[in-house]
Structures are given as structure tokens and as C-alpha cells.
Amino acid sequence: MPPSNDAAREPTATDNMDISVFSDRRARLLAAMGTGVAVIPTAPEKLRNRDSHYPYRADSYFHYLSAFPEPEAVLVLVAGAEPKSLLFCRDKDVERETWEGFRYGPEAACERFGFDGAHSIKAVDEKLVELLANQPSLWFSLGHDAAWDARITQALNAVRAQTRTGARAPAEIRDVRCAIDAMRLIKDSQEIDVMRRAADISARAHRRAMRAAAPGRFEYQIEAELLHEFRAGGSQAPAYTSIVAGGANACILHYVDNSRCLRDGDMLLIDAGCELDGYASDITRSFPVNGRFSGPQADIYDLVLDAQAAAIAAIRPGADFNEPHAQALKVLVQGLVDLGLLHGAVDGIIESEAYKRFYMHRTSHWLGLDVHDAGEYKQGGQWVALQPGMVLTIEPGCYIRAAADVPPAFHDIGVRIEDDALVTPDGCDILSREAPKTIADIEALMAE
């Protein structure tokens, strides 16, 4: 019989984490709640086809508060005079471990991850009725998971059925995600360290892709180079489906087919980042397949690079979230006018949004446990002010589809340059700086 204790398992990402950080997060959430019960389930396992599952990944909110890596788990926080955090998880099962790998079980999970108590997942429905009785509020992500919506409804109805005994159900249901989002927006030192390492791995992958690109190769072959470097660097998975888009495909913002043969003279846009210990990186680089920028390619590329530089310069504590986008937009529109691709006054083009023909997305989004991370962008109708510890992408682009009124030399040039920026007390720190992005650096790397 195989051993049933920790000696039977391989090291995991949680072994390198300071678990007290997660206990502190739970304590902060409990304090923000004041009273009531929060129910935060992890993600379910998902069938890919027949009896094959997709690789498992924990729910981001659950991971943020627990670090517990197994499926079939629920975190319950009870706020009030005696706050406590409870985990419900799978039982220890040596026979199932033979087939599926190590399981903590409630007792070991409670000790390893610092919970106040732990129970079998089999008891969660019964325990929820007990825990919800006589609580003023339920904190839950209603509408996120239909199966869990049904279980919560069942538990609330069970409490209501005990009215004659004096029990009462929570009168208020609040979205627990709102409280956690505010916490997730500011990254702590442990999160920043993981994100910095994720960006380093992804930057190496982009360098590898630049070296591998050549006319006659297929987009999926370049994607394979990225995936190799992600895994070799210790990443568990891509943070999102990689975009490897050559030629006209670079003008499709979310192109993921990655099946076309690359041609001499094409630009290649790669938007790819790895996920490390739950945290995403998100980098985009654009470069010529043959390693040498043509004149029009260089014109568009340098324009986008200048726009990104203007956006990065606008990142500082106290600046609003929209300021980097506004600065990038001014540079892009002026450049498109100078190149004869847009006509009119810059302010008028921005006001009419005529630029959206060539630049149709925004410049930034939050980055963290999710590639489009949690957190509000506006509060009270005003853009959120940047604060140290926030991480956002900076990704201006320019996408010029073939058209009768566009000079042929610019046809099908798609350029996006994206980096991951940490807001610091003095400005910002570009986490993804190791991915080359000047024309000189790209051409030198591809010439090696």
C-alpha cells in the first residue's frame, strides 16, 4: 500500500508560498464583512470529452484566499465576534490516490493551509444550513455558477423551513466578489514576485519565437516554441490561448487558429504569456517574419512604440487609469495623420472616434490571477486612481487592413506592443522588459 502522508506527494507551487499571507487575506475579508457568512467554492473539474478532463485550475477568488489546490473544495468564512475560516474538501482516500495522486484530506489541509477548521466536502450541504441560520447576511457570487446557486438556494430554503424553531435565514445577499476585487487590485510582495517571474519566462518565450520565425514555417510551429519555453521555465500553463498571427491575421484582434504558413514580407504578431502559480503574464511583440522591417512596417511599428512610451510615461500614483490610454491615443492619431492614413485635426478625430478603423481597443487592463484581472475601472463615475501595487498592461496597437483608400505598402500590417507594468511609488516598473521591442534589438536578435 502506498504511504498516505505528505511523503507520498510531489512538491507543488504551494510549498514555496508563505501561507500566512492567505490567512491575512481571509482576516481582512472577515473584517470588511463585519457580520455574516461568505461561501466561496473553487472551480469544478470540466470534462473535455467523454472521460477526459481539461487540466484543472482553481477558481481565482478561492485561490486568492486559500491557496488550496484541489477540486471539490469550498471556503466558508464566518464573520462576527468570533470570526473563523472553514474549509470543506475531499476526504483522504488512499485507493483514489493510487489512480489520481495525493489528496490532503480535511485534517492535513487544515494544518497545512492555516484554517480554523476543515470538514469533508460530503458534509457541506448539511453544514451550510447550520452556518447560515440566524446570520444577517450571505456573501456569495450569485449567478457565477448555476450548480452552486442551486445549492445555496436549497440551504436557504432549509433554514427558512426551521422558522417555527426560531431560526431565520439571512435577509441580505451580497456579492462577495466586490469585497475581494478591491483587495486583489493591490498586489502584495509575494504576488509581485510571482508575476515578475512569470513575465521573465514569457519574455524568454518571445525571444525564442523571434529566433524561430522564418518564411515557410507555420504559425503553430512558432506557438510550439512558446509553449516549450513556458513549460521549461516552470510555468504550469499558458495564461490564455496564444495568438500567433502572420500577415493579415495580425489584424484580427483575437486570432487563435494559428494554422497559416508564414510568408516572406509578413509581419508576425505574437500575443502570449504564461501562467505561473496562478498568476498571468501578458506580452505582445510584432516583428517581420524575415527579420528585417520594411519602410512602411518600420513606420507603423515606431508609431506604436512611441504611443506605448507615452502611455508608460503617464503611469504614476494618483494618475487616473485612463491617462495612459489618452496619451497613447494622441500619439497614434497624430502619427496616422502624418502618414496620410487619417485626415483632419487630431482632437476632432479623437472626438469622432474615426481612429477606431485602425485602433479599436483600449490600451490597458488589470493583470493578476486573471489575465483580465478583477477590479473596478471606474468608481462613482470617475476613473480609478493608480496606486502602488497595481499591475496593468500597456498595449497600444495599429491594424491596417487592405482597402482601396489605403496605400498598398501598408496593407495587412498589424502591430501591437504590450508590456506588464507595476505601479511603483515613483512611477512604474516594466515587468516584461526582457522581451526585445526596439527595431534594432529585434533585428539583431533575429539575425543571430
N, C-alpha and C positions, 0 to 999 in steps of 0.2 A: 504494500500500500504506500503511495507517495506521501510525504510529510504534509501536514495540514497547517503549518505555521508559516511565518514570513520567509523562512529559509527556502520555501518551495517556489518563490516568485522571483522574477527578474526585476532589476531596478527600473523604476518608472520616473517620469518627469516630476512627480510629487516628492520624490526623495530629496530633490535639490531645493525645495521650496521651504521658506520659513512659514510654518503652519500658523504661527501666532498672528501673521498678517490677516489670515482669513477669520480667525477668532475676533480680531479687532474690527473687521468689516461687519461681522454679524452684530457685534456690540453697538456699532454706530447706527446700523439699521434699526435695531431694537430701540435705541434711544430716540430716533426720529419717529418711530411709530407711536411711542408713548404707551398706548394700550392696544390690545387686540392680538390676533393670530395671523401670521403670514405663512402661506403654503406655497413652496417653490419646488416643483418637480423638475427632474432632469429630463433630457430628451429621450424619447423611446427609441429602441432599435427599429430600423426600417428594412423591410425586405427589398432587395434589388430585383430578384426574380426567383420564382419557385422557392427553394430553401437557402438561397444565398443572400446575405445581408450586405448593405452598404457598410463601409468602415464606420465604426462607432465614434461619435463625438458628443461630449456632454453639452447640455444647454449652457449658454454663456452666463446667464444670471446665476444658475445653480453653481457653476464652476467658480464664479467670482466670489461666492460666499462660502464655499465648502472645500474646493479642490478635490472632492471625492470623484474618482474616475469611472466608476462602474454604472451601467444602466440599471433600470428598475430601482430608482432611489428618489427620495423626497426629503427636502429640508423643511422643517416646521419650526418657526420662531414664535415664542410666546412672550409678548411684551407685558410690562406691568411692574408691580413692586418686586417680583422675583423673576426677572427675565431668564429665559433658557432657550437653548437651541437643541433640537432633536433631529436625529437622522433616522430615516426608515430605509433599509437596504436589504439586499438578498441575504438569505441565510448562508452560513458556511456549509459547503456541500462538497466533500472530497471526491465523490464519484463524478459530479459535473466538472470539477476542476481538472480531472483527467482528460476530459474532452475539450474544455473551453478555457482553461487557465485559472489562475489564482483568484479567489474571492476573499475579501476581508471578513465578511460576516459582521453582525452588529457590534459585538464586543470589541474586536480588534479595530474596527472603524472608529468607534467612539474614542478609543485611546489614541489612535494614530492621528486623527484629524481634530481632536480637541472639542468634541461635542459634549453637552451636558448629559446626554442620554442617547441611546440608539435602540431601535426595535426592528423586528422582522418586517419586511415590506408586506407580508401577508396580513399584518395587523393594522395596516394604515387606515383602512376604511372605518373600522371599529374605533380606533383611537381618535380619528378626526372628530367623530361625534362627541366624544368625551372632551376633547380640547376646545371645540368651538362653543360648547354650552356656556351660556352666561358671559360671553365675550362681547364687547360693544361693537367690534369691527372685524371684518375679514379682509386681509390684504392678499390679493391674488391677481394673476394675469388673465382675467376673464376674456374669452374669445381667442386665446392663443392656441389652445389645444382642446378640441371638441371632446375627446375622451375624458380629459381632466375636468372640463366644465361639467360633464355629466356626473362625475364622482363628487364634485363639490356640491352640486345641486342635491344629490342623494344625501350627503352628510347634513346639509342644512335642513332638508325636509325631515330627516331623522331627529334632529334637535327640536324642530317645531312640533313633532309628534309627542314630545315629552312636556308640552306646555302645562298639562294638568299636574305634573310633578313639581312645577315651579321653574323648570329650565326655560331659557329663552335663547333664540338664535341671534347672531349678530344682526343689528339693524342696518349696518352700513357695509358696503363692499367697496374697497379702494384698490386702485391699480398699484400693485407693489413695484411694478417696473419704473414708475415715475420717481419713487424714492431712490431706487438703486441707480437709475440713469444719472442722477446728479452726482452720485459717488463715483461712478465709472468714468465720468468725464475728466476727472483729475487723476492722472496715473501716479502711483507711488513708485519708490525706487526699485522695488522688485519687478514691477510691470515694465518700467523703462529699461531695465537691464535685459529682460527677455525680448522686448521689441527691438532693442539695439542689435542683439544677436540675430534676430530674425532678419533684420534689414541687411546685416553683413552677409548672411547666407544667400539672400536674394540678389544682392549686388554681385556676388561671385557667380551666381547663375546667369545673370545678364552678361557678364564678361565672357563666360563660356559660350553663350549663344552668339555673341558677336564674332568670336573666333570661328565658330562652326558654320556660320551663314555663308552661302555661296550660290551662285546661279546653278540651277539644276537640282538643288536639294528641295525637299518638301517641307511645308510648314510644320507638319507633325514630327519631322526629324529634329527640327530646332526645339520644338516643345519637349522632346525626349531629353535633350541636353539640359534643359531647365530642370526637369523632374529628377534627373540623375543628381544634379548638384544640390537640389533641395534635400533629397534623402541622404546623400553622402555627408551633408553638413549637420545632420541630426534632426532636421525638420520632420514632423510626423506626416505632413500633407501639404498640398497647395492651399493657400488661403481662399482661393476661388479658382474657377476654371480659367486656365491661361489663355490669353489672346495672343496668337501668333499670326499676324495679318500682313501679307505681302501685297504690294500693288494696290489695286482698287479696294481690296479687303480692308486696308488700313483706314478707309473712310466709313467703315461700318463700326460703330462705337463698341458694340458687344459681340463682335465676331468671334466665334469659338469653334468653328468647324475644323480649322487648321489642317486642311487637306490639299491645298493648292501647291503646285510646283512654283518655286521662286525663279524669277527671270532677271536676267541682266538689265540693270537700269531701274529695277523696282526699289521703292522704299519698303522697309520692313518695320512694322510697329509691333513691339512686344510689351504687353501689359501682364505682368506676372509677379507673384510674391508668394513666399512660403508662410505656413503657419507653424509656429514653434511654441510648444507648451500652451496652446490655446490662443496665442496672440498672432495677429496678422501683420504682414508687411505688404506693401503695395507700391510697386515701382513700374514705371513705363519708360522705355527708351525706343527711339526711332532712328534708323540708320539705313544707308544704301546696301543692298544685298551684295554688290560688287566691291564694297569697301571704299568707294570714292563718291563724294557728294557732287552732283551736277550743280550748275549755277542756280537754276530755279529751286532745286532741293535745298541748297545751302541758304537761299534767301528765306524760304519758309521756315527752315529749321532755326536759323538765327533769330528770326522774329519770335518764334515760340519760346526760345531760350531767353530772350530779352524780357518777354512777358513774365516768364517764371521768376526771373531775377527781381523784377519789380514787385511781384507778389511776395516773395520771400523777404524782401526788404521791409514790407509792411507788417510783418508778423512781430508783435511785441505785446507785452502785458498792457491791457487797457484798450488796445485797438479792438474794433468790433470784428466779428467773424467774416463779415462781407468785405472788409477793406482789401485783403489780398486779391479777391476776385475783381473788385473795382479797378485796382491798379493794373492787373494783368489785362483787363478788357481795354483800358485806354491804350496800352502799348499795342495790342493786337489790332485794334481798329485803325490806329494811325498807320501801322505798317501795311495793312491791307489796302488802305487808301494810297499810300506811297507806291505800292506795287501795281496799282490800277485795277485791283480786284473789287474794290468798293469805291463808291463815288459820293462826295458830299462832305459836310462838316462832321468831325468826329462826334461831337455832342449829339447832333441830330441822328447820326447812325445808331448811337447807343440808345437814344430815346425811342427810336422806331424799332429797334431790335433787328435791323436789316443785317447785322453781323451774323445772326444765327444761321445764315446759309452756310457759313464756314466755321462757326464756333457755337455749337448748340448746347453745350453742357456748362456746368459751373466749375469753378477752379478748385474747390476743396470739399472734403467731408471728414468727419471724425474717424479716427482709426484706433483700434484696440482689440478686444476679444472678437469683435466682428469687423469685417473689412469696411463696412459702412456702420460704424460703431454707434452705440447708444449715446444719447444726449440731445438736448434741445438745441436748435439753431437760433430761435427767437424766443424771447420772454417778454410778455406784456407788449408785444408788437415791435420790440426793439431787438436788433441783432445781439446775440450773446457776446459779452466782452471776453477776449482771450485772457487766460490766466496761466501762470507757470504750471507745468504738468499736463496740460492739454496736448494731444497729438492730432495733427491734421495733415491731410495730403495737400500738395500743391501741384496741380496738373492742368495747366492750360494746353490747348491744342488748336490745330487748324486742319481742316479736312476739305480738300478741293476736288470735288467730283468733276468728271468730264462734262462739259456743257458748251453750247455754241458760243456763249459770251465770255468764256474763259480761255485765255491763250493756251494752245496745246501743250506748251512746255510745262504748264502747271497741272495738267490733268492727272488725277488719281494720286496726288501727293497727300498722304495723311501723316501728320506729325503730332504726337503727344509726348510731353516730357513730365514725368511725375516723380516726386520725392516725398519722403515722410519727414515731417517737421515737428520737433518737440519745442513747445513754447518754454523759454527759459526766462529768468528774471531780467536778462539783458537783451532779449530778442528771441532767437530761435537757434536750434541745433538740428542740422540735417542728418538724420539717422542713416540715410541711404547714400551718403556722399561717395562711397567707394564704387558706385556704378558710373562709368565714364559718361560724360554728356557734352563736352565741347567737341566741335568738329575735329579739331586737331587730335584730341585724345582718342576719339573713336576711330579715326582713320589710322592712327599709329597702332592701336590695339589690333585692328583687323588686318594690318599688314604683317603682323608677327608670323 
